[in-house]
Amino acid sequence: MQRRTFLKTAGLAAGFVAARPLLNFAAPAEKFEFPLWDLHVHLTDRFSIKQAMEIAQERNVRFGILEHPGSAAIRSDADLRHYIDGLRKFPVRIGLQPTNLGWSTRFSTELLAQVDYALMDPQTSPLGNGEFMHIWQFDTYVEDTNEFMERCMAYSLEILTKEPIIIFGWPLFLPVCIARDYYTLWTQDRTQQLILAAKMRNIAFEINDMSHTPHGEFIRMAKEQGLKFTFGSDSRNNNAGRLAYCKRIAKKCGLKADDF
């Protein structure tokens, strides 16, 4: 598959490149009307690229590999070059998952252009005092729900309007302590703001298999606005490529290949 075809079917914006041959897969036992790409997979010391490739073949799914720029693994152009070169020989898409605003300024434009895509989510939320709230952690405590939602919205909109990304990850995720009010807190006004901001820059929304977000109503609203979607497991183990929630909600919402 050529890069142009991949970008079109995955719904990703131009500006990230790295075309490589893909694996040949047997016809899946279950037929889907959309591509099975898991674009949110991380490698670790215990989960290697070899293991990922074995799972890809077994489950008839293709992978995008992510690493955090600014972490110990990728701090400089040299680190980024090493990361790209290490994955280029495998039939995967090479991605970055930044966690801080302004992340791209530490890397050269030419080198970033060799990455297939960048995904960013609002899970590391700045508190305005130099500290951050890690909203995915089970023990995260929200004292003022309304203040949190206003801050979450502001940060999400800043990501969507300013950061050089093409996928917005973990949309609508809330800390465990306030998740019971999920449908109340994510009002139509708030979800519509996110959708309109993404539409302005043609940013795709991730359907996240780990968090089971976003919900079907949001997906249908985004689809009506012509936005695209990706699947992501956010896995670092054998859960890669399972995508049970992703497949179920995509079928329920009537998503087709052109929606990805």
HULIN-V411026 format. One record per backbone hydrogen bond with DSSP energy under -1.0 kcal/mol. NH is the residue of the N-H (numbers start at 0). CO is the residue of the C=O. E is the energy in kcal/mol with one decimal. If there is no record, write none. Layout:
NH;CO;E, NH;CO;E
This chain:
5;1;-2.3, 6;2;-3.0, 7;3;-1.7, 8;4;-2.6, 9;5;-2.9, 11;6;-1.7, 16;112;-1.6, 36;34;-1.2, 37;61;-3.1, 38;230;-2.4, 40;63;-1.5, 41;234;-2.9, 43;46;-2.1, 51;47;-2.0, 52;48;-2.3, 53;49;-1.8, 54;50;-2.1, 55;51;-2.4, 56;52;-2.0, 57;53;-2.2, 58;54;-2.9, 60;55;-1.7, 61;35;-2.4, 63;37;-2.5, 64;92;-2.8, 65;40;-2.9, 69;73;-3.9, 70;67;-1.5, 79;75;-2.4, 80;76;-2.7, 81;77;-2.1, 82;78;-2.3, 83;79;-2.6, 84;80;-2.7, 85;81;-1.9, 86;82;-1.1, 87;83;-1.8, 89;86;-2.1, 91;89;-2.4, 92;62;-1.9, 94;64;-3.1, 95;116;-1.6, 96;66;-2.6, 102;99;-1.1, 104;101;-1.3, 105;102;-1.1, 106;103;-1.6, 111;107;-2.3, 112;108;-1.7, 113;110;-1.7, 114;111;-1.7, 115;93;-1.9, 116;93;-1.2, 118;95;-2.8, 119;166;-2.0, 124;122;-1.0, 124;132;-2.6, 126;130;-2.8, 132;124;-3.3, 134;122;-2.4, 134;132;-1.1, 136;133;-1.6, 139;136;-1.7, 147;143;-2.4, 148;144;-2.5, 149;145;-2.2, 150;146;-2.2, 151;147;-3.2, 152;148;-2.6, 153;149;-2.2, 154;150;-2.4, 155;151;-2.5, 156;152;-2.7, 157;153;-1.8, 158;154;-2.2, 159;155;-2.5, 160;156;-2.0, 161;157;-1.8, 162;158;-1.4, 164;162;-2.1, 165;117;-2.5, 166;117;-1.4, 167;203;-2.9, 168;119;-2.0, 172;169;-1.6, 177;174;-1.6, 180;177;-1.8, 181;178;-1.8, 184;180;-3.2, 185;181;-2.2, 186;184;-1.9, 190;186;-2.5, 191;187;-2.4, 192;188;-1.8, 193;189;-1.8, 194;190;-2.3, 195;191;-2.6, 196;192;-2.1, 197;193;-2.3, 198;194;-2.3, 199;195;-1.7, 202;197;-2.4, 203;165;-2.3, 204;227;-2.3, 205;167;-2.5, 206;229;-3.4, 207;212;-2.9, 208;231;-3.2, 211;207;-1.2, 212;207;-1.1, 218;214;-2.0, 219;215;-2.6, 220;216;-2.3, 221;217;-2.7, 222;218;-2.5, 223;219;-2.2, 224;220;-1.0, 225;222;-1.8, 226;221;-2.4, 228;258;-1.9, 229;204;-1.8, 231;206;-1.8, 233;39;-1.3, 234;39;-1.3, 239;236;-1.8, 241;238;-2.0, 246;242;-2.7, 247;243;-2.1, 248;244;-2.9, 249;245;-2.0, 250;246;-2.0, 251;247;-2.2, 252;248;-2.0, 253;250;-1.1, 254;249;-2.7, 256;32;-1.2, 258;255;-1.8, 259;256;-1.7
